[in-house]
Amino acid sequence: MSRATKNLFPLGVATGAAHCNRKAEREALKSNIQHGTHTWLWARRRMGKTSLIEQVLAELKRARPGVPSVTVDLNVVHDAESLEAKIRGAAAALGVALLPKKQNPHKLLAGAFADFRPEFSVGGPGLKMTLRAPAKPADGIAEVLLALDAAARQAARRAVFVLDEFQQLSGLYYGQADTTLEGAIRHAVERATHISYVFCGSHRSLLADLFENPDRPLYRHCQKMTLHRIAADDYAGFLQGAAKARWGRALAEPVTGAVLSLTHRHPYYVNALCAELWRLSKPPGMAELSATWQQLVAQDSARVAQAVRRLSATQRAMLRGIAVRDQVAQPTSREFLAWIRLSASTGNAAKRVLEEEDLIRQTDDQHWELVDPIMKEYIRVNA
């Protein structure tokens, strides 16, 4: 396999040649960043959220003038102090990245971050700035982000601050009001002139509450973006281009259609399946495709079984019913609930939990199906 094709289907972040389309989403996010419109972006787990953001940040970094960025992952913080430390470290790194090479970095940064008594050192990666911890975490978060915006304004440059898995903020412990940390971030966001903020995550209800609840500090401070599945035509074109690069000829159309059908166009599973298929010495037929898919189902069965076991009996009943029927128009209809032997009250409660846990979704044609195609296959086989 050539170096040009071996990384077209990564299981992690997909950027560059491995990034499939998302042109409209890329342009929308890029425009928001360039115009200072703060964004909150929601996507299901393993749906390509990080890939989209990383692709956009890479394109902006290559622009003239380049737009530097930094990302803070809230999955690795557990309280106000750890959040403040991560944000302070990220702000220091982004502050250094903002500076033109010909400008005196110490003078500009020392002025903008004066309240944090910056210390400078030079090592392998170049200049590094360390900022003193504040007395109060929430106050420190607002102040360091405002100092970062001041540095960007003095450097006359746009920069991006990404807060990933931002819904985790709701669960962070802080000794005062629950909204104190949100209020600190809001204070910096609404005053930003040169820093564009991107808040993203995979838990829809928690994110929506942070940004769409009138009682929360960040209400109406950001533009919403929802990342949907890549269109079938776009995926088909990408797969055919990858096939020609790998084997010099296209895939048979039934094979392309089957790949997208089996995976439900779920980016992670498209890449997992195609990564194996593209190891073959010639374009796969339906037999090779089916065998490879069943191998993936078998490999993931333990994870799926554990996820299903965590559900209540009524939730498992609804999940099984939707999986067996492939798609269901009304999971809470009298007919469907009678078939899975649930009452109206327990059926409605089960559907609500399955939707909140991102296990079922409504398709474009208003039918309900399982989000995870391998979970669907596992349940159908064992039903």
N, C-alpha and C positions, 0 to 999 in steps of 0.2 A: 504494500500500500504506500502511495506517495505521501510525502510530507504535506502536500497541499490538501489531501483528503482525510488524513487520519484523525484530525481533530474537529471535524465538522459536526460531530454529535457528542459533545461533552455532557457529562451528567451533572456538572456544576454550572458555573457561569458561562454563558454562550455570548461571545462578542466577536467582532470582526467578521470573518468569512462564515463563522458558525452561527451568526445572528440572523434569524429568519425574519425578514421584512420588518414588521412593526413600524412602517414608515410614518403613518399618521400619528401614532403614539409618540414616536421619537421627536417628530417635528413639534408636536404640541408641548411636550415637556421642555424641549430645548427653547421654544419661544417663551414659555413661562419663566424659565431661568434667566434668559437674556433681558427680559422686561421687568424683572423683579417681582413677578407674581408668584407668591408662595403656593406650594402644591401639597395636597395630601393624596397619596396614591394607594389604592387597595387592590390586591390580587390574591387569589387562593395560593396556598402553599405549593411550591414547585411549579408555578405557572409562568415563570420567566420575569418576575418583578425585578430581581437583582440584575439579571442580564440586561433588561431594558435600561435601567438606571446607569449601569456601568458602561453600556454602549454610548449613551448620551454624554456621560461625563468624559469619555475618551474622545468623542468628537469635539466637544467644547474645549478640551485641553489642547487639541491640535489646531484650533481656530486661531485667527490673528485679529485681535490679541487673544491669547489663550485664557481660558477661564479655569482657575484651579479649584479643587474641591477637597472635601474631607467627609468621611462617613463615621458615624458613631452607632454601634449596634447595641440596642438596649437589652438584648437577650443576656448580655454579660454583666449587667448591673443589678444590684439588689436593694439599694437604699439611696437616699438623697446624696450621701457623701460619695458613693461610688459613681453616681451619675455626674455629679459636679466635677469629679476628678477626670472622668472621660471627656467631658465637654471642654474642660480647661486645657487638657492635653491636645485635643483636636484643634481648638482655637489657636493654640500656640503654633502648631504645625502649619495650619492654614495661613496664619499671619506671616510666617517666614516664606511660604510659597507665593504670597502676593507680591513680594518685593522684586522690582526690576533689578537685574544684575548690576547696573551702573549706580544704583541708588545706595545711600548709606543706610544699611539695615538697622544698625543699632539706634540711630537717631530717631527714625520713624517709629519703630516698634517700642522703644523705651518711652516715647511720648504717649502713644496710644494705649499701652498697657501699664502705664506708670503706677496705677493703684495695686498692681500685682507684683511689683518689684522684679521685673524680668531679669534673668541671668542668662548669659550667652556662652555657648561653647561651640567649638568647631571639631568635627570628627570626620569619619569616613563619608557619611551621607552629606556633609556640609554643615551649614550653620544650624544650630539647635537653640531654641529658646525654652526656658523653664519658668513657669509662673508660680508665685506663692499661693498656697491654699487660702481661701477666705475664711472669715470667722463663722459665717452662716452660709450653708450650701445654696439655698434658694437665692439669696442675694448675690452670691458669687456667680451663679449661672447667668443671671441677667446682666451683671456687670461685665463679665468676660466676653459675652456675645456682643454687647454694645461696644466694647473696646475693639473687638475684631472688626465690627462694621466701621469704626472710626479709622482703623488702619487701612481698610479697603478704600475708604473714601479719600484718604490722603494719598494713597497709591493710584487713585483714579482707575480702579479695576473692579470688575464684577467677580464674585466668588460664590461657591455653592456649599451649603452645609446640609448634609443628609443625616436624618435621624431614622434609622431602620428599626423595624419591630416596635414602632412608637406606641402601640397599644399597651406595652409593658409599663408605661408611665403610670397607668391607673393603679397598678399593684405595688408600686414602690412605697416603702414606709417612710413617712415623714411625721415628726412629732406634733405638727400643728394641723391645719386644715388639709383635706385631701387635694384641694385645688392650688395649694401654694406653689408646687413645682410647675404646674401648668401655667399659673399666673406669671411666674418668673420667665418662662419661655415666651409667653405672649408679650410680655413687656419688651423683650428684645425684638420679636418678630414685627410688631406693629411700628417700631421705630427704625427698622432696617432700611437703608437706602442703597447699599451696595452688596449685601449678602442676600442671596436667594435661598430660602429654606425648602427642603423636600422632606416631608414626613411620610413614611410608608410602613406597611405592615400587612399581615395576613389574616387578622381576626376582624371581620367586617363589623360586627355589632359594637365591639369596643372602640374601634376607630371612629365609626359613625357617631358614637356618643361623645367622643372628644371634640369632634368638629361640627356636628350638626345639632347638638343639644344647646338651646339658648342659655342654659344655666352654666355652661362650661366656658372657661376663659378664652379658648381658641375658636369659639363660634364665629363663623363667617370671616375668618382671617386667611383662609386658604381656598384655592380652587380644587375641586374634587376631580380625580382621574380614576377610572376603573379599568383594570387590564383584563380584557376578555381573551378567549382562545383565538389563536391565529386562524384566519379564514382558510377553508379547505383549498381554494384555488392558489392562495399564496404558498401553503405548505406543499401542494403538489408540484408547483413550479420549482420550489427549493429542492425537493427530493429528486426531481428529474435532472436539475443542474448538478447535484451531487453525484448522481448515477453516471452521468456523462463524464464527469471529472474522474470517477473511480474506474469505470469499465469501458468508457468510450461509447456507450449507447444508453438509451433510456430504459427505465423499468417498464414492464407491461402495465397498462392502465389498471387492470384488476388488482395487481399487487399494490400499486400506489393507493388505490381506494381502500383495500383491506388494511393497510398500515394505518390509515387515518380513522377507519371504522373501529378497529380493535383498540386503538389507543385513545379514542374519543378526542383526538387532536390535543391531548394533554402533553405539553412540551417535554416534561420529564420522561414520559413513557415513549413518546416518539423517538427521543434521543437514545433511550435505553435499548429499544428494539432495533433501531437503525445502526447503532454502534456495532451490534453483533452481526447484522446482515451485511454491513459494508466490509466485514472481514473476509467474506466469501470471495472466491476467485472469479466468479461470474455473477451477473444479476440474479437475485433469488426468484424462484417461482413460488406458487402458492404452497407447495409442500414444505419448502424450506422456511417460508414465512410462518406457517402454522406451527412447525416444530420449535422454532426459535421463540415464538410467543409463549408456548406452553412451558418452555424452560424458564422464562421470566416469571410466569405465574407461580411455578413451583418454588423458585428462589425467594419470592416475596410472600409466600403463603404464611410463614411464621409471623411476620409483621402484621399482615392482614388479620390473621386469627386473633392475635393479641388485641388489636383495635376493636374487633367485633365483640370479644369477650367483655370488654369494659362497658358495653352498653347494657341497658336494662332489657328485660324480656320483651317489653312492648316496643322498644326502639329496634331491637333485633327483628321483631316480627315485621315491622314496616320496612326496614332495610331489605330484608329477604324478599318481601313481596314486590318491591320496586325492581330489585335485581332480576328476579325470575321473569317478570313481565318486560324487562328491558327498559321500557318507559311507561310512565303512568300520567294520565292527564290530570286527575284529581286524587291525590293520595288521601284526602279526607272525605271523599265521597262515600255515600252509604254503601254502594256496591263494593268498592275496594276494601273498606273497613270490615264489611261482613265476610269478605273472602279471607282476610288475614285474621279474623276473629278478634277485633278490637272494638271497643265502644267509641263513641264520638269524642268523649272527653280525653280518654287515653290516647286515641289516634292523633288528635290535634296536638297534644303535649309531645308525643313522640316525634311528629313531623317538625315541630318547632326546635327541638333539641338537635335533631339530625341536620337541620339547616344551619343552626348556629355553630355546630361543630364542623361544618363544611364537609359533610358526608354525602349530601344530596344537593342538587342544583336544578334550577329551572332553565330549560334550553330556550333557544330563540323562538321555537314554535310553541312555547308555553307548556311543554311536557316536563315531568320530573324524572331525573335519572341519577345514578350514583356518580359522584365526582371522580372516584378512583376506578379506572377500568379493570385493574387487577383484583380489586375487592369485589367488583361485580362478577368477574369470572370465577373467583374463589367461591362465592356464595352460590352461584348457579351450579357449579360442579358438585357442591356438597349439599345442595337443597334436596 
